[in-house]
């Protein structure tokens, strides 16, 4: 264990400022996972909500924060305590058929999301500099694959962490968008929900976009990666470290998901103040939202929004592909992990490349990106709630977690998130298939 890590475990050796700085330096899996939640597909959803309803659905972003923070903290604790990802814990403790269903649905949803995100990134760059969208999408895919496979984990983790700064472009948009802050605050903090199809669909879209299964697999996998990087044992084997590690996980997750939700709220506010205020109530993609901003909010807002799409896409694409690789590798017992050399984890890295290329291919075969995202949302809706149930069972199972099962508070939060997501998923399916 490094001196810095040892100091963190025994914080009395440092001043309050020193402890704070050290804790912030150790943020990572939660921060990166939260930022990846605002991928180009998510930006499109939040933009549509702002354009269609103005500030009126901003409260739903706040409502979803404790739900996502709870379930992501649980996924992180599963990885840190057991030393294994979600799929591997499924493989160890539950029927094989359940694991196969979960992994297959995750692959389908992730590949569709990869295609939509790569297409949005290509379109955003074309808006900024002109040129062929599909060529740009292909270049982004290649860059992401090469970086994920050939960079050292430490370097790659730093890049992912710094990539979260791309979200500030959306924060900046708000301050050049002419927001009526009193109205925005009132409608955000004083919820008003109309019981009609449009509002129900918006709520489903927000929660379905926010609470995504790939985030569960990624954050658990990253906690395992961090143990390998720091050469420490899982908490079930080394429980003396549990206090500091679980505090670090909860802080990391709360800040990461808070950053994500604040950004999502700012996207809703920015598009409400511009698109909705000027009668534009429908956008099909994040790139279209950026383009629509230009004549209303000016070139700076347009540029910042488009840059944000590219930046968040560069963060989200590797995470979508990586979470798929974790799930597949863990289900088959393959060597996995971004800290491994390519020759040590050939199947793991091959899955990353294949998933990314499969998603890219959707852009070349004429698949409608809006319909693709719709079906990805359906798949995620089918998968999320049952997977959350299984995660809750793992997190409260002494056979899996030993004495470090999740706290009573986190148990309540996790089951609440699971029940809400179950209701939302069923509502989504009823709305679209009635």
Residue pairs with C-beta under 8 A, 6 or more apart in sequence:
1 9
1 230
1 231
1 232
2 230
4 22
4 25
5 230
5 232
7 13
7 14
7 22
8 19
8 22
8 23
8 26
8 244
8 248
9 241
9 244
11 19
11 244
14 22
23 248
23 251
26 248
26 252
27 161
27 251
27 252
27 255
27 256
28 157
28 161
28 222
28 226
28 252
29 76
29 218
29 219
29 222
29 223
29 226
29 252
29 256
30 72
30 73
30 76
30 219
30 249
30 251
30 252
30 253
30 254
30 255
30 256
30 257
31 161
31 164
31 252
31 255
31 256
31 259
32 157
32 160
32 161
32 163
32 164
32 222
32 256
32 315
32 319
33 72
33 215
33 218
33 219
33 222
33 253
33 256
33 319
34 72
34 164
34 253
34 255
34 256
34 257
34 258
34 259
34 260
34 261
35 163
35 164
35 166
35 167
35 256
35 259
35 260
35 263
35 312
35 315
36 215
36 218
36 312
36 315
36 316
36 319
36 320
37 68
37 209
37 210
37 212
37 215
37 257
37 260
37 264
38 46
38 167
38 170
38 260
38 263
38 264
38 267
38 312
38 316
39 113
39 117
39 312
39 313
39 315
39 316
39 317
39 320
40 116
40 117
40 120
40 121
40 124
40 285
40 286
40 287
40 309
40 312
40 313
40 316
41 113
41 116
41 117
41 120
41 209
41 286
41 373
41 376
42 209
42 210
42 264
43 120
43 170
43 267
43 286
43 289
43 308
43 309
43 312
44 120
44 283
44 284
44 285
44 286
44 289
44 373
45 205
45 206
45 209
46 61
46 206
46 209
46 264
46 267
46 268
46 271
47 267
47 268
47 271
47 275
47 283
47 286
47 289
48 205
48 282
48 283
48 289
49 57
49 60
49 202
49 205
49 206
49 268
49 271
50 57
50 267
50 268
50 269
50 270
50 271
50 272
50 275
50 276
51 271
51 272
51 275
51 276
51 280
51 281
51 282
51 283
51 289
51 292
52 198
52 202
52 276
52 281
52 282
53 198
53 199
53 202
53 272
53 276
54 187
54 272
54 276
54 277
55 183
55 184
55 186
55 187
55 188
55 268
55 269
55 272
56 187
56 192
57 199
57 202
57 203
57 206
57 268
58 184
58 187
58 188
58 265
58 268
58 269
58 272
59 187
59 188
59 189
59 190
59 191
59 192
60 202
60 203
60 206
60 207
61 188
61 206
61 210
61 261
61 264
61 265
61 268
62 188
62 189
62 261
62 265
63 191
64 206
64 207
64 210
64 211
64 261
65 257
65 258
65 261
66 413
66 417
67 207
67 210
67 211
67 413
67 416
67 417
67 420
67 421
68 210
68 211
68 215
68 257
68 260
68 261
68 417
69 253
69 254
69 257
69 258
69 413
70 410
70 413
70 414
70 416
70 417
71 211
71 216
71 388
71 391
71 413
71 414
71 417
71 418
72 215
72 216
72 219
72 253
72 256
72 257
73 249
73 250
73 253
73 254
73 410
74 391
74 392
74 395
74 406
74 410
74 414
75 86
75 215
75 216
75 217
75 219
75 220
75 391
76 219
76 220
76 222
76 223
76 249
76 252
76 253
77 246
77 249
77 395
77 401
77 404
77 406
77 410
78 84
78 85
78 86
78 89
78 220
78 391
78 394
78 395
78 400
78 401
79 85
79 86
79 219
79 220
79 221
79 222
79 223
79 224
80 223
80 224
80 227
80 234
80 235
80 245
80 246
80 249
81 234
81 235
81 236
81 242
81 401
81 402
81 404
82 88
82 89
82 234
82 236
82 400
82 401
83 224
83 227
83 233
83 234
83 236
83 237
84 92
84 224
84 234
84 330
85 217
85 220
85 221
85 224
85 326
85 327
85 330
86 216
86 217
86 220
86 221
86 327
86 330
86 387
86 391
86 394
87 99
87 102
87 103
87 217
87 326
87 327
87 328
87 329
87 330
87 331
88 330
88 331
89 394
89 400
90 98
90 99
90 102
90 331
90 390
90 394
91 99
91 330
91 331
91 333
92 400
93 394
93 397
93 399
93 400
94 390
98 390
99 331
100 331
102 327
102 383
102 386
102 387
102 390
103 327
103 328
103 331
105 213
105 379
105 382
105 383
106 213
106 214
106 217
106 323
106 324
106 327
106 383
107 324
107 327
107 328
107 355
108 376
108 379
109 212
109 213
109 214
109 376
109 379
109 380
109 383
110 214
110 320
110 321
110 323
110 324
110 355
110 359
111 324
111 355
111 358
111 359
111 362
112 359
112 362
112 372
112 373
112 375
112 376
112 379
113 214
113 316
113 320
113 359
113 373
113 376
114 317
114 320
114 321
114 355
114 356
114 358
114 359
114 360
115 358
115 359
115 360
115 361
115 362
115 363
115 367
115 369
115 372
116 359
116 362
116 369
116 372
116 373
116 376
117 313
117 316
117 317
117 320
117 359
118 137
118 140
118 141
118 313
118 317
118 356
118 359
118 360
118 363
119 133
119 137
119 362
119 363
119 369
120 285
120 286
120 287
120 309
120 313
120 369
121 136
121 137
121 140
121 309
121 310
121 313
121 314
121 317
122 133
122 134
122 135
122 136
122 137
122 138
122 140
122 363
123 133
123 285
123 287
124 286
124 287
124 290
124 306
124 307
124 309
124 310
124 313
125 131
125 133
125 136
125 140
125 306
125 310
126 132
126 133
126 136
127 287
127 290
127 291
127 302
127 306
128 303
128 306
128 307
134 363
134 364
137 360
137 363
138 360
140 310
140 313
140 314
140 317
141 317
141 356
141 357
141 359
141 360
143 314
144 314
144 317
144 318
144 321
144 356
145 321
145 352
145 353
145 356
145 357
147 156
147 159
147 318
148 156
148 318
148 321
148 322
148 338
148 349
148 352
149 342
149 349
149 352
149 353
150 342
151 159
153 225
153 229
153 337
153 338
153 339
154 229
156 338
157 225
157 229
157 338
160 315
160 318
160 319
163 311
163 314
163 315
164 259
164 315
165 311
166 307
166 308
166 310
166 311
166 312
166 314
166 315
167 259
167 260
167 263
167 308
167 311
167 312
169 304
169 305
169 307
169 308
169 311
170 263
170 266
170 267
170 270
170 304
170 305
170 308
171 262
171 263
171 266
172 304
173 266
173 267
173 270
173 293
173 297
173 301
173 304
173 305
173 308
174 266
174 269
174 270
174 273
176 297
176 298
176 300
176 301
176 304
177 269
177 270
177 273
177 274
177 293
177 297
177 301
178 273
178 274
178 297
179 269
179 270
179 273
180 273
184 269
184 272
184 273
188 265
188 269
193 199
193 203
197 431
200 427
200 431
201 428
201 431
203 424
204 381
204 424
204 427
204 428
204 431
205 377
207 420
207 421
207 424
208 377
208 380
208 381
208 384
208 424
208 425
208 428
209 377
210 260
210 261
210 264
211 384
211 417
211 421
212 380
212 384
213 380
213 383
213 384
213 387
214 319
214 320
214 323
214 324
215 319
215 323
216 387
216 388
216 391
217 323
217 324
217 326
217 327
218 319
218 322
218 323
218 326
219 253
220 326
221 322
221 323
221 326
221 336
221 337
223 249
224 337
225 337
225 338
225 339
227 233
227 234
228 337
228 339
229 339
232 238
232 241
235 241
235 242
235 245
235 246
235 404
236 401
236 402
236 403
236 404
239 402
239 403
239 404
242 404
246 404
270 293
270 297
270 301
270 305
271 283
271 289
271 293
274 292
274 293
274 296
274 297
274 301
275 281
275 283
275 289
275 292
275 293
275 296
277 296
278 296
280 292
280 296
283 289
283 292
284 369
284 370
285 369
285 370
286 305
286 309
287 306
287 309
289 305
290 302
290 305
290 306
290 309
291 302
293 301
293 302
293 305
294 301
294 302
317 356
318 352
320 355
320 359
321 351
321 352
321 353
321 355
321 356
321 359
322 338
322 352
324 351
324 352
324 355
325 336
325 348
325 349
325 351
325 352
325 355
326 336
326 348
328 334
328 347
328 351
329 335
329 336
329 345
329 347
329 348
329 351
330 336
332 347
334 345
334 347
334 348
335 344
335 345
335 347
335 348
336 345
336 347
336 348
337 345
337 348
340 348
342 349
362 369
362 372
363 369
377 428
378 428
378 429
378 432
381 424
381 425
381 428
381 429
382 425
382 429
384 421
384 425
385 418
385 421
385 422
385 425
388 414
388 417
388 418
388 421
388 422
389 418
391 414
392 411
392 414
392 415
392 418
394 400
394 401
395 401
395 405
395 406
395 410
395 411
395 414
396 405
396 406
396 411
397 405
398 405
406 414
